[in-house]
């Protein structure tokens, strides 16, 4: 039991994992803007992976009324709807559809934040990349 408790203390918080999601989701937008679709797909997959990591850290949250909020169920719904729209725009290399799909996905993220008692976490379309060292332009 002591070892389990020690290991639990080593697990990062959800906010740490979500900072990674923000990083990848931000860069996803800039990769798509530059029509670097392989990079956009990479960042999309990384963002989804880190969302799933967040859920593994704490799968059930409490809302403001102390009711259980099933984060996996919310993720599954978003993944089948708004995230699927982003993925489709990437697969189709559709720079016309991508911005609206990206914004819709951010709105879905905000729905999760509100549902889980964090309405002050309002995602916006980023105005600058999260990483200045990555070249977002497509390669040769």
C-alpha positions in Angstrom: 0.0 0.0 0.0 2.8 2.4 0.8 4.4 1.8 -2.6 1.0 2.5 -4.4 0.6 5.7 -2.4 4.2 6.7 -3.3 3.5 6.1 -7.0 0.3 8.0 -6.9 2.2 11.0 -5.7 4.5 10.8 -8.8 1.7 11.0 -11.3 1.4 14.5 -12.7 -1.7 16.5 -12.4 -4.3 16.8 -15.1 -3.2 20.4 -15.7 0.3 19.2 -16.6 -1.1 16.8 -19.2 -3.5 19.5 -20.5 -0.6 21.9 -20.9 0.8 19.4 -23.3 -2.6 19.2 -25.1 -2.5 23.0 -25.5 1.0 22.9 -26.9 0.1 20.3 -29.5 -3.3 21.8 -30.4 -1.8 25.2 -30.8 1.0 23.9 -33.1 -1.6 21.9 -35.0 -3.4 25.1 -36.1 -0.2 26.6 -37.4 0.9 23.5 -39.2 -2.5 23.4 -41.0 -2.3 27.1 -41.7 1.0 26.4 -43.6 -0.5 23.4 -45.3 2.0 21.1 -43.7 -0.4 18.2 -43.4 2.0 15.6 -42.1 3.0 17.9 -39.2 -0.7 18.8 -38.6 -1.5 15.1 -38.4 1.4 14.6 -36.0 0.2 17.4 -33.7 -3.4 16.2 -33.9 -2.4 12.7 -32.8 -0.2 14.0 -30.0 -3.0 16.2 -28.7 -5.5 13.3 -28.7 -2.9 11.1 -27.0 -2.3 13.6 -24.3 -6.1 14.1 -23.8 -6.3 10.4 -23.2 -3.4 10.6 -20.8 -5.3 13.3 -18.9 -8.3 11.0 -18.6 -6.1 8.2 -17.3 -4.8 10.5 -14.6 -8.3 11.3 -13.4 -11.1 9.7 -15.3 -13.9 11.0 -13.1 -14.1 14.6 -12.0 -16.8 16.2 -9.8 -18.9 19.1 -11.2 -20.1 22.1 -9.1 -22.8 20.0 -7.5 -20.4 17.2 -6.7 -21.8 14.8 -9.4 -19.5 12.5 -11.3 -18.3 13.7 -14.7 -17.1 10.9 -16.9 -14.3 12.4 -18.9 -13.9 9.3 -21.1 -17.5 9.6 -22.2 -17.1 13.3 -23.1 -13.9 12.6 -25.0 -15.5 9.8 -26.9 -18.4 12.1 -28.0 -16.0 14.9 -29.0 -13.7 12.4 -30.8 -16.6 11.1 -32.9 -17.8 14.6 -33.7 -15.7 17.8 -33.6 -12.3 16.0 -33.4 -13.4 13.8 -36.4 -14.0 17.0 -38.4 -10.5 18.2 -37.7 -9.1 14.8 -38.6 -11.1 14.8 -41.8 -9.9 18.3 -42.8 -6.3 17.1 -42.2 -6.8 13.9 -44.2 -8.4 15.7 -47.1 -5.8 18.5 -46.9 -8.7 21.0 -46.8 -7.4 24.4 -45.8 -10.9 25.8 -46.3 -12.6 23.5 -43.9 -9.9 23.3 -41.3 -10.4 26.6 -39.5 -14.0 26.1 -38.8 -13.4 22.5 -37.7 -10.6 23.6 -35.5 -12.8 26.3 -33.8 -15.6 23.8 -33.4 -13.3 21.4 -31.6 -12.1 24.2 -29.3 -15.8 24.9 -28.5 -16.2 21.2 -27.7 -13.2 21.4 -25.4 -14.8 24.3 -23.6 -17.9 22.2 -23.1 -15.8 19.6 -21.3 -14.2 22.3 -19.2 -17.6 23.7 -18.2 -19.1 20.3 -17.5 -16.2 19.4 -15.3 -16.5 22.6 -13.2 -13.8 24.6 -14.9 -15.7 27.3 -16.9 -12.8 29.7 -16.5 -10.6 27.6 -18.8 -11.8 29.1 -22.1 -9.8 27.9 -25.1 -9.3 30.4 -28.0 -7.8 30.1 -31.4 -4.1 30.8 -30.8 -2.4 33.8 -32.3 1.2 32.5 -32.0 2.7 29.0 -32.2 3.5 27.3 -28.9 7.0 26.5 -30.2 9.3 28.9 -32.0 11.9 26.2 -33.0 9.6 24.3 -35.4 9.4 25.2 -39.1 5.7 25.0 -39.9 6.3 25.3 -43.7 6.0 22.0 -45.6 9.3 20.4 -46.4 10.8 20.0 -49.9 
